[in-house]
Structures are given as structure tokens and as C-alpha cells.
Amino acid sequence: MFQEYVRAVSEHQERLQRLETELQTLAKTWRWAPVVKAIQALRGVQFTVAVPRSAELGDLRLFENPRQLMSYLGLTPSEHSSGERRRQGGITQRGNSHARRALSEGAWVYRIASGRQYDAMDRSAAQAVPSSRTSLSGSTSLSSSSFLPSASGGSPSFFHSL
């Protein structure tokens, strides 16, 4: 009986390996392949996590600002308002549950500090990201300031650079 369980587990592991190999082969020609590569540069994000994130989020240029993206993900707070009284509750969870779960799991990884000092640089180098400061579409680079509103008060440059 125990051997049947062991065999079933090993068969599932072999199947997962075959599927992952096929997915890696197909992803090389996928239009979001550069996005998948960039996401893998994040700590704790492997290929099998980066592909669903890219597939679920799709083209980020569709969102004019981060607020629309958060709404799509269902990460906006619920609100109970009456007159001048305004109360915000937990997140609405009305958006894309798969993408929300993938992103929140990734956020949990970043709660704990990395044990290695140069961990991020090693991951970026391992992903062979071009050294020219180009984004996934080739226009401008993605930096932490890309998510900040511009000086003119417009939407963040991140959404216009993709």
C-alpha cells in the first residue's frame, strides 16, 4: 500500500517536470517572455510563479494608474459611508483572484530580509537582463521611482513606459 503512494507521488513529480519543461519551451517565444524574465529577478520568484503572474496581469499599459491596477486585483478597500461619516474596511476581493493571490504570496516572501547582502544583484545577473537601461518594451527603465507620480501630478511613468 505504501509503495503505491510512493509511486503515485513520483509519477506526479515526473508529470510536473514534463509540463514545466514544455512550458519553458513555449515561453521562449511568448510575447511576455521578457516580462517573465524580469519577474524572475525578484527574490523567491521562480519560472513557475512568473509565468502565471505575467499571464494574469497581461499588458500593464491598459491601466492608466496604479489605482486601476489595484482595483483590477481587488486590493482596494471597501467603504461604508453615510453623509460625512466615511469608514473603510478590508479589501474588496472583487478583482482577479489568481493574480491577487500570486502577488500577495510574493509580498510575503519580501517580509523577511534576505540572508545574503548582494542577493538582488546576483538574481539580476543570473537572469541576463540587458545592461542598457531599457524596460521590458525597450523604452525607459523600470526603477523604484517609476511607480511614483510625476512632478506634474500625472500618472506614474511606469504605466506609460511599457
ZADOZA-552808 format. One line per field, with one value per atom (N, C-alpha, C): atom name; x, y, z; chain; residue in three letters. Coordinates in Angstrom, 3 decimals, padded with zeros to 6 digits. Atoms other than C-alpha are relative to their C-alpha. Layout:
<nulos>
atome <- (CA | ...)
c1 <- (X | ...)
c2 <- (Y | ...)
c3 <- (Z | ...)
chaine <- (A | ...)
residu <- (Ala | ...)
</nulos>
This chain:
<nulos>
atome <- (N | CA | C | N | CA | C | N | CA | C | N | CA | C | N | CA | C | N | CA | C | N | CA | C | N | CA | C | N | CA | C | N | CA | C | N | CA | C | N | CA | C | N | CA | C | N | CA | C | N | CA | C | N | CA | C | N | CA | C | N | CA | C | N | CA | C | N | CA | C | N | CA | C | N | CA | C | N | CA | C | N | CA | C | N | CA | C | N | CA | C | N | CA | C | N | CA | C | N | CA | C | N | CA | C | N | CA | C | N | CA | C | N | CA | C | N | CA | C | N | CA | C | N | CA | C | N | CA | C | N | CA | C | N | CA | C | N | CA | C | N | CA | C | N | CA | C | N | CA | C | N | CA | C | N | CA | C | N | CA | C | N | CA | C | N | CA | C | N | CA | C | N | CA | C | N | CA | C | N | CA | C | N | CA | C | N | CA | C | N | CA | C | N | CA | C | N | CA | C | N | CA | C | N | CA | C | N | CA | C | N | CA | C | N | CA | C | N | CA | C | N | CA | C | N | CA | C | N | CA | C | N | CA | C | N | CA | C | N | CA | C | N | CA | C | N | CA | C | N | CA | C | N | CA | C | N | CA | C | N | CA | C | N | CA | C | N | CA | C | N | CA | C | N | CA | C | N | CA | C | N | CA | C | N | CA | C | N | CA | C | N | CA | C | N | CA | C | N | CA | C | N | CA | C | N | CA | C | N | CA | C | N | CA | C | N | CA | C | N | CA | C | N | CA | C | N | CA | C | N | CA | C | N | CA | C | N | CA | C | N | CA | C | N | CA | C | N | CA | C | N | CA | C | N | CA | C | N | CA | C | N | CA | C | N | CA | C | N | CA | C | N | CA | C | N | CA | C | N | CA | C | N | CA | C | N | CA | C | N | CA | C | N | CA | C | N | CA | C | N | CA | C | N | CA | C | N | CA | C | N | CA | C | N | CA | C | N | CA | C | N | CA | C | N | CA | C | N | CA | C | N | CA | C | N | CA | C | N | CA | C | N | CA | C | N | CA | C | N | CA | C | N | CA | C | N | CA | C | N | CA | C | N | CA | C | N | CA | C | N | CA | C | N | CA | C | N | CA | C | N | CA | C | N | CA | C | N | CA | C | N | CA | C | N | CA | C | N | CA | C | N | CA | C | N | CA | C | N | CA | C | N | CA | C | N | CA | C | N | CA | C | N | CA | C | N | CA | C | N | CA | C | N | CA | C | N | CA | C | N | CA | C | N | CA | C | N | CA | C | N | CA | C | N | CA | C | N | CA | C | N | CA | C | N | CA | C)
c1 <- (000.825 | 000.000 | 000.874 | -000.881 | 002.771 | 000.736 | -000.722 | 004.639 | -000.872 | 000.906 | 001.553 | -000.022 | -000.034 | 001.567 | 001.314 | -001.308 | 005.280 | 000.038 | 000.034 | 004.769 | -000.895 | 000.907 | 001.831 | 000.667 | -000.698 | 003.912 | 001.090 | -001.082 | 006.857 | -000.565 | 000.630 | 004.524 | -000.466 | 000.440 | 003.071 | 001.199 | -001.194 | 006.548 | 000.567 | -000.475 | 007.580 | -000.899 | 000.956 | 004.417 | 000.230 | -000.265 | 005.095 | 001.286 | -001.266 | 008.661 | -000.191 | 000.272 | 007.430 | -000.760 | 000.794 | 004.856 | 000.834 | -000.847 | 007.394 | 000.985 | -000.921 | 009.857 | -000.717 | 000.776 | 007.155 | -000.368 | 000.342 | 006.090 | 001.205 | -001.209 | 009.689 | 000.291 | -000.215 | 009.945 | -000.956 | 001.001 | 006.718 | 000.200 | -000.150 | 007.520 | 001.113 | -001.102 | 010.686 | -000.494 | 000.526 | 008.584 | -001.240 | 001.181 | 005.773 | 000.276 | -000.219 | 005.278 | 000.350 | -000.301 | 005.576 | 001.266 | -001.235 | 008.890 | 000.932 | -000.857 | 010.866 | -000.571 | 000.640 | 008.335 | 000.245 | -000.238 | 008.676 | 001.435 | -001.408 | 012.452 | 000.240 | -000.171 | 012.236 | -000.621 | 000.658 | 009.812 | 000.840 | -000.843 | 012.180 | 001.183 | -001.103 | 014.801 | -000.382 | 000.443 | 012.684 | 000.314 | -000.327 | 013.596 | -001.198 | 001.033 | 011.606 | -000.920 | 000.872 | 010.082 | 000.704 | -000.546 | 010.766 | -000.851 | 000.667 | 009.664 | -001.474 | 001.384 | 006.510 | -000.900 | 000.778 | 005.412 | -000.076 | -000.052 | 006.464 | -000.939 | 000.865 | 004.509 | -001.464 | 001.397 | 001.082 | -000.203 | 000.115 | 001.729 | -000.080 | -000.001 | 002.516 | -001.278 | 001.228 | -000.443 | -001.224 | 001.159 | -002.896 | -000.036 | -000.023 | -001.759 | -000.045 | 000.028 | -001.214 | 000.726 | -000.616 | -000.434 | -000.310 | 000.194 | 000.076 | -000.313 | 000.336 | -000.383 | -001.502 | 001.452 | -004.124 | -000.449 | 000.334 | -004.054 | 000.637 | -000.512 | -003.732 | 000.796 | -000.680 | -002.554 | -000.031 | -000.039 | -001.753 | -001.351 | 001.308 | -005.226 | -000.866 | 000.764 | -006.796 | 000.522 | -000.578 | -004.382 | -000.435 | 000.415 | -005.192 | -001.484 | 001.421 | -008.891 | -000.196 | 000.068 | -008.390 | 000.353 | -000.429 | -006.667 | -000.923 | 000.888 | -009.359 | 000.686 | -000.763 | -006.949 | -000.419 | 000.489 | -008.978 | -000.852 | 000.772 | -010.571 | -001.494 | 001.446 | -014.308 | -000.312 | 000.336 | -016.106 | -001.456 | 001.341 | -019.141 | -000.150 | 000.094 | -020.045 | -001.457 | 001.314 | -023.035 | 000.188 | -000.179 | -023.106 | 001.464 | -001.404 | -019.847 | 000.822 | -000.689 | -019.006 | 000.531 | -000.641 | -016.540 | 000.796 | -000.727 | -015.347 | 000.469 | -000.556 | -013.051 | 000.218 | -000.163 | -012.978 | 001.142 | -001.024 | -010.894 | -000.080 | -000.024 | -010.067 | -001.271 | 001.262 | -012.989 | 000.074 | -000.212 | -011.570 | -000.916 | 000.885 | -013.715 | 000.758 | -000.802 | -010.851 | 000.458 | -000.586 | -008.708 | 000.650 | -000.480 | -008.223 | 001.319 | -001.254 | -005.432 | 001.189 | -001.092 | -003.282 | 000.201 | -000.105 | -004.067 | 000.731 | -000.656 | -003.005 | 001.486 | -001.411 | 000.211 | 000.799 | -000.711 | 001.166 | 000.107 | -000.068 | 000.290 | 000.970 | -000.985 | 002.333 | 001.413 | -001.304 | 005.256 | 000.334 | -000.221 | 004.804 | 000.411 | -000.371 | 005.062 | 001.474 | -001.414 | 008.497 | 000.859 | -000.782 | 009.691 | -000.136 | 000.110 | 008.598 | 001.280 | -001.192 | 011.697 | 001.231 | -001.219 | 015.079 | 000.807 | -000.827 | 017.353 | 001.239 | -001.188 | 020.258 | 001.275 | -001.164 | 022.590 | -000.053 | -000.064 | 023.725 | -000.214 | 000.066 | 024.004 | -000.955 | 000.944 | 021.083 | -000.662 | 000.716 | 019.231 | 000.906 | -000.922 | 022.294 | 000.316 | -000.274 | 023.023 | -001.147 | 001.169 | 019.469 | -000.096 | 000.075 | 019.541 | 001.050 | -001.066 | 022.848 | -000.325 | 000.345 | 021.563 | -001.087 | 001.080 | 018.546 | 000.451 | -000.578 | 020.816 | -000.838 | 000.724 | 018.855 | 000.984 | -000.945 | 020.424 | 000.472 | -000.560 | 022.717 | -000.476 | 000.542 | 021.230 | -001.280 | 001.115 | 018.593 | -001.306 | 001.243 | 015.647 | -000.995 | 001.043 | 012.349 | -000.332 | 000.413 | 010.535 | -000.408 | 000.399 | 009.314 | 001.088 | -001.110 | 012.576 | -000.024 | 000.029 | 011.629 | 000.792 | -000.718 | 012.588 | 000.176 | -000.288 | 013.894 | -001.070 | 000.907 | 011.820 | 000.817 | -000.689 | 013.028 | -001.025 | 000.951 | 011.511 | -000.742 | 000.681 | 010.712 | -001.036 | 000.979 | 008.683 | -001.411 | 001.319 | 005.813 | -000.478 | 000.368 | 005.812 | -000.632 | 000.602 | 003.609 | 001.050 | -000.943 | 005.394 | -000.147 | 000.009 | 006.205 | -001.211 | 001.149 | 003.340 | -001.308 | 001.208 | 000.905 | -000.711 | 000.615 | 000.158 | 000.188 | -000.137 | 000.141 | 001.465 | -001.398 | 003.367 | 000.520 | -000.605 | 005.775 | 000.015 | -000.035 | 005.675 | -001.038 | 001.083 | 002.363 | 000.157 | -000.210 | 003.495 | 001.260 | -001.269 | 006.875 | -000.123 | 000.139 | 005.533 | -000.629)
c2 <- (-001.193 | 000.000 | 001.264 | -001.159 | 002.451 | 000.218 | -000.100 | 001.665 | 000.626 | -000.602 | 002.650 | 001.517 | -001.437 | 006.068 | 000.613 | -000.484 | 006.473 | 000.068 | 000.018 | 005.513 | 001.116 | -001.073 | 007.923 | 001.371 | -001.275 | 010.783 | 000.169 | -000.106 | 010.008 | 000.204 | -000.220 | 009.810 | 001.444 | -001.398 | 013.222 | 000.938 | -000.827 | 014.677 | -000.043 | 000.126 | 013.323 | 000.785 | -000.739 | 014.768 | 001.504 | -001.423 | 018.166 | 000.439 | -000.319 | 018.087 | 000.093 | -000.038 | 017.270 | 001.268 | -001.191 | 020.080 | 001.276 | -001.178 | 022.588 | 000.136 | -000.030 | 021.651 | 000.496 | -000.440 | 022.083 | 001.483 | -001.398 | 025.400 | 000.905 | -000.787 | 026.663 | 000.100 | -000.012 | 025.707 | 000.971 | -000.883 | 027.524 | 001.458 | -001.370 | 030.571 | 000.769 | -000.687 | 031.333 | 000.849 | -000.744 | 032.512 | 000.813 | -000.718 | 034.041 | 001.496 | -001.448 | 037.794 | 000.582 | -000.487 | 038.190 | -000.635 | 000.632 | 036.280 | 000.992 | -000.944 | 039.438 | 000.366 | -000.306 | 040.172 | -001.141 | 001.178 | 036.632 | 000.020 | -000.059 | 037.044 | 001.071 | -001.088 | 040.350 | -000.350 | 000.370 | 038.982 | -001.028 | 001.009 | 036.073 | 000.622 | -000.660 | 038.596 | 000.349 | -000.258 | 039.142 | -001.205 | 001.062 | 037.143 | -000.928 | 000.995 | 033.936 | -000.271 | 000.189 | 034.060 | -000.897 | 000.936 | 031.064 | 000.046 | 000.008 | 030.368 | -000.361 | 000.459 | 028.517 | 000.996 | -001.070 | 031.563 | 001.201 | -001.178 | 034.226 | -000.117 | 000.169 | 032.759 | 000.286 | -000.338 | 032.804 | 001.479 | -001.432 | 036.330 | 000.801 | -000.721 | 037.544 | -000.256 | 000.333 | 035.722 | 000.665 | -000.589 | 037.020 | 001.514 | -001.458 | 040.645 | 000.516 | -000.422 | 040.866 | 001.310 | -001.259 | 044.253 | 001.077 | -001.007 | 046.798 | 001.373 | -001.286 | 049.640 | 000.247 | -000.164 | 049.016 | 000.804 | -000.719 | 050.597 | 001.386 | -001.367 | 054.371 | 000.388 | -000.338 | 054.474 | -001.217 | 001.141 | 052.131 | -000.281 | 000.197 | 052.672 | -000.946 | 000.889 | 050.959 | -001.434 | 001.336 | 048.047 | -000.625 | 000.526 | 047.663 | -000.364 | 000.307 | 047.756 | -001.297 | 001.223 | 045.063 | -001.219 | 001.097 | 042.928 | -000.205 | 000.114 | 043.554 | 000.384 | -000.416 | 045.248 | 001.364 | -001.291 | 048.416 | -000.230 | 000.196 | 048.912 | 000.187 | -000.216 | 048.548 | 001.260 | -001.256 | 051.642 | -000.023 | -000.137 | 052.232 | 001.461 | -001.431 | 055.898 | 000.435 | -000.593 | 057.911 | 001.456 | -001.413 | 061.678 | 000.351 | -000.378 | 063.000 | -001.137 | 001.133 | 059.700 | -000.938 | 000.865 | 057.606 | -001.069 | 001.117 | 054.181 | -000.949 | 000.951 | 051.938 | -001.332 | 001.343 | 048.211 | -000.728 | 000.833 | 045.345 | 000.086 | -000.051 | 044.776 | -000.634 | 000.445 | 044.152 | -001.418 | 001.323 | 040.978 | -000.250 | 000.143 | 041.635 | -000.120 | 000.035 | 041.530 | -001.398 | 001.251 | 038.815 | -000.727 | 000.709 | 036.324 | -000.722 | 000.711 | 034.379 | 000.953 | -000.982 | 037.454 | 000.560 | -000.534 | 038.795 | -000.990 | 001.015 | 035.528 | -000.111 | 000.101 | 035.317 | 001.188 | -001.190 | 038.885 | 000.044 | -000.039 | 038.548 | -001.053 | 001.003 | 035.347 | 000.526 | -000.603 | 037.200 | 001.051 | -001.027 | 040.005 | -000.627 | 000.681 | 037.531 | -000.370 | 000.347 | 036.476 | 001.198 | -001.204 | 040.078 | 000.521 | -000.410 | 040.410 | -000.303 | 000.467 | 038.543 | 000.453 | -000.481 | 040.084 | -001.173 | 001.023 | 038.115 | -000.240 | 000.328 | 036.329 | 000.437 | -000.397 | 037.471 | 001.482 | -001.439 | 041.049 | 000.388 | -000.357 | 041.047 | -000.905 | 000.946 | 038.745 | 000.539 | -000.567 | 041.080 | 000.133 | -000.152 | 041.787 | -001.356 | 001.335 | 038.071 | -000.502 | 000.454 | 037.341 | 000.736 | -000.773 | 040.141 | -000.474 | 000.480 | 038.927 | -001.384 | 001.357 | 035.360 | 000.009 | -000.070 | 036.455 | 000.605 | -000.571 | 038.096 | 001.151 | -001.197 | 041.333 | 000.923 | -000.873 | 043.708 | 001.142 | -001.051 | 046.259 | 001.378 | -001.300 | 049.098 | 000.223 | -000.292 | 050.823 | 000.044 | 000.073 | 049.654 | -000.847 | 000.754 | 048.338 | -001.230 | 001.219 | 045.248 | 000.256 | -000.306 | 047.029 | 000.753 | -000.649 | 048.833 | 001.513 | -001.462 | 052.403 | 000.548 | -000.538 | 053.504 | -001.070 | 001.022 | 051.676 | -000.029 | 000.159 | 050.333 | 000.211 | -000.240 | 051.797 | 000.248 | -000.215 | 052.373 | 001.308 | -001.275 | 055.934 | -000.092 | 000.147 | 054.579 | -000.115 | 000.166 | 053.908 | 001.268 | -001.243 | 057.451 | 000.950 | -000.967 | 060.173 | 000.971 | -000.955 | 062.579 | 001.353 | -001.319 | 066.133 | 000.818 | -000.746 | 067.438 | -000.493 | 000.534 | 065.359 | -001.035 | 000.991 | 062.949 | -001.401 | 001.390 | 059.184 | -000.399 | 000.436 | 057.303 | -000.386 | 000.290 | 056.861 | -001.491 | 001.449 | 053.068 | -000.434 | 000.442 | 052.743 | 000.497 | -000.516 | 054.815 | -000.550 | 000.507 | 053.130 | -001.388 | 001.364 | 049.671 | -000.069)
c3 <- (000.000 | 000.000 | 000.000 | -000.079 | 000.943 | -001.316 | 001.265 | -002.288 | -001.092 | 000.977 | -004.296 | 000.166 | -000.256 | -002.638 | -000.485 | 000.438 | -003.291 | -001.519 | 001.461 | -006.945 | -000.542 | 000.436 | -007.296 | 000.127 | -000.191 | -005.885 | -001.049 | 000.987 | -008.170 | -001.410 | 001.304 | -011.212 | -000.142 | 000.040 | -010.345 | -000.137 | 000.115 | -009.908 | -001.417 | 001.376 | -013.316 | -000.950 | 000.837 | -014.883 | 000.136 | -000.214 | -013.301 | -000.700 | 000.663 | -014.617 | -001.505 | 001.438 | -018.143 | -000.376 | 000.286 | -018.014 | 000.127 | -000.176 | -016.709 | -001.159 | 001.138 | -019.459 | -001.251 | 001.161 | -022.100 | 000.116 | -000.227 | -020.558 | -000.251 | 000.245 | -020.634 | -001.490 | 001.446 | -024.291 | -000.678 | 000.601 | -025.179 | 000.402 | -000.507 | -023.046 | -000.695 | 000.681 | -025.024 | -001.168 | 001.139 | -027.972 | 000.371 | -000.474 | -025.877 | 000.011 | 000.048 | -026.183 | 001.359 | -001.344 | -022.400 | 000.567 | -000.474 | -022.196 | 000.705 | -000.726 | -021.265 | 001.376 | -001.285 | -018.506 | 000.980 | -000.841 | -017.160 | 000.513 | -000.397 | -017.125 | 001.059 | -000.967 | -015.280 | 001.347 | -001.258 | -012.688 | 000.760 | -000.644 | -012.016 | 000.725 | -000.693 | -010.901 | 001.438 | -001.367 | -007.776 | 000.890 | -000.942 | -004.697 | 000.188 | -000.260 | -004.312 | -001.168 | 001.159 | -007.799 | -001.007 | 000.965 | -009.964 | -001.264 | 001.300 | -013.523 | 000.126 | -000.116 | -012.496 | 000.724 | -000.634 | -010.483 | -000.938 | 000.872 | -013.007 | -001.195 | 001.171 | -015.932 | 000.339 | -000.312 | -014.212 | 000.336 | -000.302 | -012.893 | -001.285 | 001.273 | -016.393 | -000.777 | 000.736 | -017.887 | 000.624 | -000.678 | -015.282 | -000.130 | 000.063 | -015.366 | -001.435 | 001.388 | -019.109 | -000.233 | 000.404 | -020.610 | 001.031 | -001.043 | -017.818 | -000.573 | 000.614 | -020.309 | -000.007 | -000.045 | -020.040 | 001.216 | -001.220 | -016.597 | -000.060 | 000.073 | -016.583 | 001.242 | -001.245 | -012.966 | 000.924 | -000.921 | -010.065 | 000.662 | -000.627 | -008.602 | -000.839 | 000.863 | -011.625 | 000.090 | -000.149 | -011.300 | 001.316 | -001.302 | -007.608 | -000.003 | 000.118 | -008.432 | -000.783 | 000.796 | -011.086 | 000.846 | -000.868 | -008.476 | 001.196 | -001.153 | -005.870 | 001.289 | -001.175 | -003.478 | 000.522 | -000.490 | -002.935 | 001.244 | -001.226 | 000.482 | -000.242 | 000.062 | 000.904 | 000.790 | -000.670 | 002.072 | 000.435 | -000.551 | 004.265 | 000.392 | -000.233 | 004.020 | 000.095 | -000.140 | 005.068 | 000.408 | -000.304 | 004.923 | 000.086 | -000.190 | 006.307 | 000.601 | -000.626 | 008.006 | -001.092 | 000.986 | 005.982 | 000.733 | -000.609 | 007.084 | -001.090 | 000.953 | 005.127 | 000.691 | -000.534 | 005.619 | -000.676 | 000.636 | 004.300 | -001.512 | 001.461 | 000.650 | -000.561 | 000.592 | -001.677 | -000.540 | 000.585 | -003.268 | -001.188 | 001.155 | -006.342 | -001.312 | 001.221 | -008.823 | -000.352 | 000.475 | -010.355 | 001.172 | -001.196 | -007.526 | -000.232 | 000.282 | -009.247 | 000.062 | -000.013 | -009.820 | 001.399 | -001.367 | -006.336 | 000.900 | -000.838 | -004.732 | -000.336 | 000.404 | -006.763 | 000.517 | -000.462 | -005.882 | 001.518 | -001.463 | -002.205 | 000.532 | -000.418 | -001.913 | -000.201 | 000.240 | -003.455 | 001.046 | -001.022 | -000.947 | 001.324 | -001.241 | 001.932 | 000.001 | 000.096 | 000.661 | 000.380 | -000.251 | 000.920 | 001.426 | -001.400 | 004.552 | 000.759 | -000.701 | 005.663 | -000.779 | 000.657 | 004.911 | -000.530 | 000.600 | 002.654 | 000.859 | -000.758 | 004.275 | -000.705 | 000.775 | 001.510 | -000.301 | 000.201 | 001.114 | -001.461 | 001.416 | -002.670 | -000.762 | 000.573 | -003.356 | -001.265 | 001.149 | -005.748 | -001.207 | 001.126 | -007.866 | -000.614 | 000.514 | -008.163 | -000.865 | 000.758 | -009.329 | -001.328 | 001.237 | -011.884 | -000.989 | 000.873 | -013.262 | -000.542 | 000.423 | -013.405 | -001.064 | 000.978 | -015.442 | -001.318 | 001.224 | -018.046 | -000.527 | 000.398 | -018.077 | -000.688 | 000.714 | -020.636 | 000.886 | -000.842 | -019.064 | -000.417 | 000.400 | -021.116 | 000.788 | -000.893 | -019.028 | -000.787 | 000.748 | -021.100 | 000.763 | -000.673 | -019.875 | -000.812 | 000.662 | -020.973 | -001.443 | 001.366 | -024.096 | -000.754 | 000.657 | -024.821 | 000.082 | -000.037 | -023.951 | 001.175 | -001.153 | -020.431 | 001.047 | -001.002 | -017.419 | 001.079 | -001.133 | -014.563 | 001.259 | -001.250 | -011.321 | 001.074 | -001.093 | -007.925 | -000.175 | 000.209 | -008.961 | -001.102 | 001.064 | -011.879 | 000.536 | -000.579 | -009.511 | 000.686 | -000.664 | -008.109 | -001.005 | 000.912 | -009.603 | -000.514 | 000.566 | -011.890 | 000.679 | -000.633 | -010.804 | -000.436 | 000.504 | -012.944 | 000.600 | -000.630 | -010.897 | -000.830 | 000.877 | -013.747 | 000.551 | -000.430 | -013.584 | -000.009 | -000.061 | -012.788 | -001.369 | 001.296 | -015.637 | -000.304 | 000.190 | -015.130 | -001.029 | 000.870 | -016.931 | -001.428 | 001.347 | -019.892 | -000.624 | 000.548 | -020.268 | -000.555 | 000.503 | -021.037 | -001.351)
chaine <- (A | A | A | A | A | A | A | A | A | A | A | A | A | A | A | A | A | A | A | A | A | A | A | A | A | A | A | A | A | A | A | A | A | A | A | A | A | A | A | A | A | A | A | A | A | A | A | A | A | A | A | A | A | A | A | A | A | A | A | A | A | A | A | A | A | A | A | A | A | A | A | A | A | A | A | A | A | A | A | A | A | A | A | A | A | A | A | A | A | A | A | A | A | A | A | A | A | A | A | A | A | A | A | A | A | A | A | A | A | A | A | A | A | A | A | A | A | A | A | A | A | A | A | A | A | A | A | A | A | A | A | A | A | A | A | A | A | A | A | A | A | A | A | A | A | A | A | A | A | A | A | A | A | A | A | A | A | A | A | A | A | A | A | A | A | A | A | A | A | A | A | A | A | A | A | A | A | A | A | A | A | A | A | A | A | A | A | A | A | A | A | A | A | A | A | A | A | A | A | A | A | A | A | A | A | A | A | A | A | A | A | A | A | A | A | A | A | A | A | A | A | A | A | A | A | A | A | A | A | A | A | A | A | A | A | A | A | A | A | A | A | A | A | A | A | A | A | A | A | A | A | A | A | A | A | A | A | A | A | A | A | A | A | A | A | A | A | A | A | A | A | A | A | A | A | A | A | A | A | A | A | A | A | A | A | A | A | A | A | A | A | A | A | A | A | A | A | A | A | A | A | A | A | A | A | A | A | A | A | A | A | A | A | A | A | A | A | A | A | A | A | A | A | A | A | A | A | A | A | A | A | A | A | A | A | A | A | A | A | A | A | A | A | A | A | A | A | A | A | A | A | A | A | A | A | A | A | A | A | A | A | A | A | A | A | A | A | A | A | A | A | A | A | A | A | A | A | A | A | A | A | A | A | A | A | A | A | A | A | A | A | A | A | A | A | A | A | A | A | A | A | A | A | A | A | A | A | A | A | A | A | A | A | A | A | A | A | A | A | A | A | A | A | A | A | A | A | A | A | A | A | A | A | A | A | A | A | A | A | A | A | A | A | A | A | A | A | A | A | A | A | A | A | A | A | A | A | A | A | A | A | A | A | A | A | A | A | A | A | A | A | A | A | A | A | A | A | A | A | A | A | A | A | A | A | A)
residu <- (Met | Met | Met | Phe | Phe | Phe | Gln | Gln | Gln | Glu | Glu | Glu | Tyr | Tyr | Tyr | Val | Val | Val | Arg | Arg | Arg | Ala | Ala | Ala | Val | Val | Val | Ser | Ser | Ser | Glu | Glu | Glu | His | His | His | Gln | Gln | Gln | Glu | Glu | Glu | Arg | Arg | Arg | Leu | Leu | Leu | Gln | Gln | Gln | Arg | Arg | Arg | Leu | Leu | Leu | Glu | Glu | Glu | Thr | Thr | Thr | Glu | Glu | Glu | Leu | Leu | Leu | Gln | Gln | Gln | Thr | Thr | Thr | Leu | Leu | Leu | Ala | Ala | Ala | Lys | Lys | Lys | Thr | Thr | Thr | Trp | Trp | Trp | Arg | Arg | Arg | Trp | Trp | Trp | Ala | Ala | Ala | Pro | Pro | Pro | Val | Val | Val | Val | Val | Val | Lys | Lys | Lys | Ala | Ala | Ala | Ile | Ile | Ile | Gln | Gln | Gln | Ala | Ala | Ala | Leu | Leu | Leu | Arg | Arg | Arg | Gly | Gly | Gly | Val | Val | Val | Gln | Gln | Gln | Phe | Phe | Phe | Thr | Thr | Thr | Val | Val | Val | Ala | Ala | Ala | Val | Val | Val | Pro | Pro | Pro | Arg | Arg | Arg | Ser | Ser | Ser | Ala | Ala | Ala | Glu | Glu | Glu | Leu | Leu | Leu | Gly | Gly | Gly | Asp | Asp | Asp | Leu | Leu | Leu | Arg | Arg | Arg | Leu | Leu | Leu | Phe | Phe | Phe | Glu | Glu | Glu | Asn | Asn | Asn | Pro | Pro | Pro | Arg | Arg | Arg | Gln | Gln | Gln | Leu | Leu | Leu | Met | Met | Met | Ser | Ser | Ser | Tyr | Tyr | Tyr | Leu | Leu | Leu | Gly | Gly | Gly | Leu | Leu | Leu | Thr | Thr | Thr | Pro | Pro | Pro | Ser | Ser | Ser | Glu | Glu | Glu | His | His | His | Ser | Ser | Ser | Ser | Ser | Ser | Gly | Gly | Gly | Glu | Glu | Glu | Arg | Arg | Arg | Arg | Arg | Arg | Arg | Arg | Arg | Gln | Gln | Gln | Gly | Gly | Gly | Gly | Gly | Gly | Ile | Ile | Ile | Thr | Thr | Thr | Gln | Gln | Gln | Arg | Arg | Arg | Gly | Gly | Gly | Asn | Asn | Asn | Ser | Ser | Ser | His | His | His | Ala | Ala | Ala | Arg | Arg | Arg | Arg | Arg | Arg | Ala | Ala | Ala | Leu | Leu | Leu | Ser | Ser | Ser | Glu | Glu | Glu | Gly | Gly | Gly | Ala | Ala | Ala | Trp | Trp | Trp | Val | Val | Val | Tyr | Tyr | Tyr | Arg | Arg | Arg | Ile | Ile | Ile | Ala | Ala | Ala | Ser | Ser | Ser | Gly | Gly | Gly | Arg | Arg | Arg | Gln | Gln | Gln | Tyr | Tyr | Tyr | Asp | Asp | Asp | Ala | Ala | Ala | Met | Met | Met | Asp | Asp | Asp | Arg | Arg | Arg | Ser | Ser | Ser | Ala | Ala | Ala | Ala | Ala | Ala | Gln | Gln | Gln | Ala | Ala | Ala | Val | Val | Val | Pro | Pro | Pro | Ser | Ser | Ser | Ser | Ser | Ser | Arg | Arg | Arg | Thr | Thr | Thr | Ser | Ser | Ser | Leu | Leu | Leu | Ser | Ser | Ser | Gly | Gly | Gly | Ser | Ser | Ser | Thr | Thr | Thr | Ser | Ser | Ser | Leu | Leu | Leu | Ser | Ser | Ser | Ser | Ser | Ser | Ser | Ser | Ser | Ser | Ser | Ser | Phe | Phe | Phe | Leu | Leu | Leu | Pro | Pro | Pro | Ser | Ser | Ser | Ala | Ala | Ala | Ser | Ser | Ser | Gly | Gly | Gly | Gly | Gly | Gly | Ser | Ser | Ser | Pro | Pro | Pro | Ser | Ser | Ser | Phe | Phe | Phe | Phe | Phe | Phe | His | His | His | Ser | Ser | Ser | Leu | Leu | Leu)
</nulos>
